[in-house]
Amino acid sequence: MESLFLFLKGILIGIGKIIPGVSGSLIAVILHVYEEAIMAINYFRKNPKRSFCFLFPIGLGVLLSAIFFSQVLLFFLDHWYYFTMFFFIGLILGTVPKFQKEVVFISLKHYGIFSLSFLLPFLFSLFSFQVENSSIFYIFLLGFVDAATMIIPGISGTAIFLMLGSYSTVLNIIGNPFGNIFLTIFFSLGMLFGILFISKLVEIFLKENRNLFYLVIDGLLWSSIVYLISLVSSEISLGTLFPFFLLFSFGFFITYSFSK
């Protein structure tokens, strides 16, 4: 029975992982499985049976829901791109108030850390244009980024991939893993390496400097919001203002209510 509940929680986490703004790791925090999952990953060798029994049903739920819902999102982006994007922006902004309460700006160092994390995705996106989207290294890097955004609470992996221009690439890999086994393998390797590395890093940050951890999250959140708004702002007109506002408000309400 416990495994079934973990599987169902994994499904919810997988949905959060795919939808921009609804961070999968934030869902894990709300469902009270986040910290135990981090410990199970980091101390897998010490208690492999217990860690496996905890992680496997969650991971299976995440995988199955991610595969299904990735196809749904591709459909909406293909047919109603701008309307979907405004809904996404609302989803992302709805997560901000939750994390603003966790962030404290005391010194110039804190503002510097926030600024660096804010600029990091833009610098990374500049790099991404220099590498082919289908190259092995870039696919591996996308897998690593996916793992990082999946583990760090409040960071929407899909929003980051939209910034990088790689959202459709990742959705196609996740939604059709057997379409190109070669790309799926390197994406999975990047995810595996990212999970092992980032989970240990998160544990250290949470123990040593919790405020620094949330400063980085806050910068990444605002970076995603600014970039996505810049992509769709040119489409705002008197004719589209009302439906865009409704979709934005609906998205904001969902994540704001869920993350309180």
Contacts in CASP RR format, 6 or more apart in sequence:
PFRMAT RR
TARGET T0000
AUTHOR 0000-0000-0000
METHOD contacts of the structure
MODEL  1
MESLFLFLKGILIGIGKIIPGVSGSLIAVILHVYEEAIMAINYFRKNPKR
SFCFLFPIGLGVLLSAIFFSQVLLFFLDHWYYFTMFFFIGLILGTVPKFQ
KEVVFISLKHYGIFSLSFLLPFLFSLFSFQVENSSIFYIFLLGFVDAATM
IIPGISGTAIFLMLGSYSTVLNIIGNPFGNIFLTIFFSLGMLFGILFISK
LVEIFLKENRNLFYLVIDGLLWSSIVYLISLVSSEISLGTLFPFFLLFSF
GFFITYSFSK
3 53 0 8 1.000
3 57 0 8 1.000
4 57 0 8 1.000
6 33 0 8 1.000
6 54 0 8 1.000
6 57 0 8 1.000
6 58 0 8 1.000
7 57 0 8 1.000
7 58 0 8 1.000
7 60 0 8 1.000
7 61 0 8 1.000
8 61 0 8 1.000
9 28 0 8 1.000
9 31 0 8 1.000
9 33 0 8 1.000
9 58 0 8 1.000
10 57 0 8 1.000
10 58 0 8 1.000
10 59 0 8 1.000
10 60 0 8 1.000
10 61 0 8 1.000
10 62 0 8 1.000
10 65 0 8 1.000
11 61 0 8 1.000
11 62 0 8 1.000
11 64 0 8 1.000
11 65 0 8 1.000
12 27 0 8 1.000
12 31 0 8 1.000
12 65 0 8 1.000
13 24 0 8 1.000
13 25 0 8 1.000
13 27 0 8 1.000
13 28 0 8 1.000
13 31 0 8 1.000
13 33 0 8 1.000
13 58 0 8 1.000
13 61 0 8 1.000
13 62 0 8 1.000
13 65 0 8 1.000
14 24 0 8 1.000
14 27 0 8 1.000
14 61 0 8 1.000
14 62 0 8 1.000
14 65 0 8 1.000
14 66 0 8 1.000
14 69 0 8 1.000
15 22 0 8 1.000
15 27 0 8 1.000
15 65 0 8 1.000
15 69 0 8 1.000
16 22 0 8 1.000
16 23 0 8 1.000
16 24 0 8 1.000
16 26 0 8 1.000
16 27 0 8 1.000
17 23 0 8 1.000
17 24 0 8 1.000
17 62 0 8 1.000
17 66 0 8 1.000
17 150 0 8 1.000
17 157 0 8 1.000
17 158 0 8 1.000
18 65 0 8 1.000
18 66 0 8 1.000
18 69 0 8 1.000
18 70 0 8 1.000
18 73 0 8 1.000
18 158 0 8 1.000
18 171 0 8 1.000
18 174 0 8 1.000
19 69 0 8 1.000
19 73 0 8 1.000
19 88 0 8 1.000
19 91 0 8 1.000
19 158 0 8 1.000
20 88 0 8 1.000
20 91 0 8 1.000
20 92 0 8 1.000
20 156 0 8 1.000
20 157 0 8 1.000
20 158 0 8 1.000
20 159 0 8 1.000
20 162 0 8 1.000
20 228 0 8 1.000
21 88 0 8 1.000
21 90 0 8 1.000
21 91 0 8 1.000
21 92 0 8 1.000
21 94 0 8 1.000
21 95 0 8 1.000
21 154 0 8 1.000
21 156 0 8 1.000
21 158 0 8 1.000
21 159 0 8 1.000
21 255 0 8 1.000
22 91 0 8 1.000
22 95 0 8 1.000
22 156 0 8 1.000
22 254 0 8 1.000
22 255 0 8 1.000
22 258 0 8 1.000
23 95 0 8 1.000
23 149 0 8 1.000
23 153 0 8 1.000
23 154 0 8 1.000
23 155 0 8 1.000
23 156 0 8 1.000
23 157 0 8 1.000
24 150 0 8 1.000
25 34 0 8 1.000
25 149 0 8 1.000
25 150 0 8 1.000
25 151 0 8 1.000
25 152 0 8 1.000
25 153 0 8 1.000
25 154 0 8 1.000
25 155 0 8 1.000
26 95 0 8 1.000
26 98 0 8 1.000
26 153 0 8 1.000
26 154 0 8 1.000
26 259 0 8 1.000
28 34 0 8 1.000
28 37 0 8 1.000
28 153 0 8 1.000
29 153 0 8 1.000
30 258 0 8 1.000
30 259 0 8 1.000
33 58 0 8 1.000
34 153 0 8 1.000
36 54 0 8 1.000
37 54 0 8 1.000
37 55 0 8 1.000
37 58 0 8 1.000
38 151 0 8 1.000
38 199 0 8 1.000
38 202 0 8 1.000
38 203 0 8 1.000
39 203 0 8 1.000
40 50 0 8 1.000
40 51 0 8 1.000
40 54 0 8 1.000
40 55 0 8 1.000
41 51 0 8 1.000
41 55 0 8 1.000
41 195 0 8 1.000
41 196 0 8 1.000
41 199 0 8 1.000
42 199 0 8 1.000
42 200 0 8 1.000
42 203 0 8 1.000
43 51 0 8 1.000
44 51 0 8 1.000
44 52 0 8 1.000
44 55 0 8 1.000
66 174 0 8 1.000
66 175 0 8 1.000
67 174 0 8 1.000
67 175 0 8 1.000
67 177 0 8 1.000
70 171 0 8 1.000
70 172 0 8 1.000
70 174 0 8 1.000
70 175 0 8 1.000
71 171 0 8 1.000
71 175 0 8 1.000
73 84 0 8 1.000
73 158 0 8 1.000
73 171 0 8 1.000
74 168 0 8 1.000
74 171 0 8 1.000
74 172 0 8 1.000
76 84 0 8 1.000
77 84 0 8 1.000
77 167 0 8 1.000
77 168 0 8 1.000
82 232 0 8 1.000
82 235 0 8 1.000
82 240 0 8 1.000
82 244 0 8 1.000
83 243 0 8 1.000
83 244 0 8 1.000
83 247 0 8 1.000
84 247 0 8 1.000
85 228 0 8 1.000
85 231 0 8 1.000
85 232 0 8 1.000
86 232 0 8 1.000
86 244 0 8 1.000
86 247 0 8 1.000
86 248 0 8 1.000
87 247 0 8 1.000
87 248 0 8 1.000
87 250 0 8 1.000
87 251 0 8 1.000
88 158 0 8 1.000
88 159 0 8 1.000
88 162 0 8 1.000
88 228 0 8 1.000
89 225 0 8 1.000
89 228 0 8 1.000
89 229 0 8 1.000
89 232 0 8 1.000
89 248 0 8 1.000
90 247 0 8 1.000
90 248 0 8 1.000
90 249 0 8 1.000
90 250 0 8 1.000
90 251 0 8 1.000
90 252 0 8 1.000
90 255 0 8 1.000
91 156 0 8 1.000
91 251 0 8 1.000
91 252 0 8 1.000
91 254 0 8 1.000
91 255 0 8 1.000
92 156 0 8 1.000
92 159 0 8 1.000
92 221 0 8 1.000
92 224 0 8 1.000
92 225 0 8 1.000
92 228 0 8 1.000
92 255 0 8 1.000
93 225 0 8 1.000
93 248 0 8 1.000
93 252 0 8 1.000
93 255 0 8 1.000
94 251 0 8 1.000
94 252 0 8 1.000
94 254 0 8 1.000
94 255 0 8 1.000
94 256 0 8 1.000
94 259 0 8 1.000
95 154 0 8 1.000
95 156 0 8 1.000
95 221 0 8 1.000
95 255 0 8 1.000
95 256 0 8 1.000
95 259 0 8 1.000
96 221 0 8 1.000
96 222 0 8 1.000
96 225 0 8 1.000
97 256 0 8 1.000
97 259 0 8 1.000
98 154 0 8 1.000
98 259 0 8 1.000
98 260 0 8 1.000
99 153 0 8 1.000
99 154 0 8 1.000
99 214 0 8 1.000
99 217 0 8 1.000
99 218 0 8 1.000
99 221 0 8 1.000
100 218 0 8 1.000
102 210 0 8 1.000
102 211 0 8 1.000
102 214 0 8 1.000
102 217 0 8 1.000
103 114 0 8 1.000
103 211 0 8 1.000
103 214 0 8 1.000
103 215 0 8 1.000
103 217 0 8 1.000
103 218 0 8 1.000
104 110 0 8 1.000
104 211 0 8 1.000
105 111 0 8 1.000
105 114 0 8 1.000
105 215 0 8 1.000
110 211 0 8 1.000
110 212 0 8 1.000
110 215 0 8 1.000
113 212 0 8 1.000
113 215 0 8 1.000
113 216 0 8 1.000
114 215 0 8 1.000
114 216 0 8 1.000
114 218 0 8 1.000
114 219 0 8 1.000
115 219 0 8 1.000
117 215 0 8 1.000
117 216 0 8 1.000
117 217 0 8 1.000
117 218 0 8 1.000
117 219 0 8 1.000
117 220 0 8 1.000
117 223 0 8 1.000
118 219 0 8 1.000
118 220 0 8 1.000
118 222 0 8 1.000
118 223 0 8 1.000
119 223 0 8 1.000
120 220 0 8 1.000
120 223 0 8 1.000
121 160 0 8 1.000
121 163 0 8 1.000
121 164 0 8 1.000
121 220 0 8 1.000
121 223 0 8 1.000
121 224 0 8 1.000
121 227 0 8 1.000
122 163 0 8 1.000
122 223 0 8 1.000
122 227 0 8 1.000
124 164 0 8 1.000
125 163 0 8 1.000
125 164 0 8 1.000
125 165 0 8 1.000
125 227 0 8 1.000
128 138 0 8 1.000
128 164 0 8 1.000
128 165 0 8 1.000
128 166 0 8 1.000
131 137 0 8 1.000
131 138 0 8 1.000
132 138 0 8 1.000
133 166 0 8 1.000
133 169 0 8 1.000
134 169 0 8 1.000
134 183 0 8 1.000
136 186 0 8 1.000
139 169 0 8 1.000
139 173 0 8 1.000
139 183 0 8 1.000
139 186 0 8 1.000
139 187 0 8 1.000
140 186 0 8 1.000
140 187 0 8 1.000
140 189 0 8 1.000
140 190 0 8 1.000
141 190 0 8 1.000
142 161 0 8 1.000
142 164 0 8 1.000
142 166 0 8 1.000
142 169 0 8 1.000
142 170 0 8 1.000
142 187 0 8 1.000
142 190 0 8 1.000
143 170 0 8 1.000
143 187 0 8 1.000
143 188 0 8 1.000
143 189 0 8 1.000
143 190 0 8 1.000
143 191 0 8 1.000
143 194 0 8 1.000
144 190 0 8 1.000
144 191 0 8 1.000
144 193 0 8 1.000
144 194 0 8 1.000
144 197 0 8 1.000
145 157 0 8 1.000
145 160 0 8 1.000
145 161 0 8 1.000
145 164 0 8 1.000
146 157 0 8 1.000
146 161 0 8 1.000
146 170 0 8 1.000
146 187 0 8 1.000
146 190 0 8 1.000
146 191 0 8 1.000
147 190 0 8 1.000
147 191 0 8 1.000
147 192 0 8 1.000
147 193 0 8 1.000
147 194 0 8 1.000
147 195 0 8 1.000
147 198 0 8 1.000
148 155 0 8 1.000
148 194 0 8 1.000
148 198 0 8 1.000
149 155 0 8 1.000
149 156 0 8 1.000
149 157 0 8 1.000
149 160 0 8 1.000
150 157 0 8 1.000
150 191 0 8 1.000
150 195 0 8 1.000
151 194 0 8 1.000
151 195 0 8 1.000
151 198 0 8 1.000
151 199 0 8 1.000
151 202 0 8 1.000
152 198 0 8 1.000
152 202 0 8 1.000
152 216 0 8 1.000
152 217 0 8 1.000
153 217 0 8 1.000
154 217 0 8 1.000
154 221 0 8 1.000
155 217 0 8 1.000
155 220 0 8 1.000
155 221 0 8 1.000
156 221 0 8 1.000
156 224 0 8 1.000
158 167 0 8 1.000
158 170 0 8 1.000
159 224 0 8 1.000
159 228 0 8 1.000
160 220 0 8 1.000
160 224 0 8 1.000
161 167 0 8 1.000
161 169 0 8 1.000
161 170 0 8 1.000
162 224 0 8 1.000
162 227 0 8 1.000
162 228 0 8 1.000
162 231 0 8 1.000
163 223 0 8 1.000
163 224 0 8 1.000
163 227 0 8 1.000
163 228 0 8 1.000
170 187 0 8 1.000
173 180 0 8 1.000
173 183 0 8 1.000
173 184 0 8 1.000
173 187 0 8 1.000
177 184 0 8 1.000
178 184 0 8 1.000
202 213 0 8 1.000
205 212 0 8 1.000
205 213 0 8 1.000
206 213 0 8 1.000
235 244 0 8 1.000
236 244 0 8 1.000
END
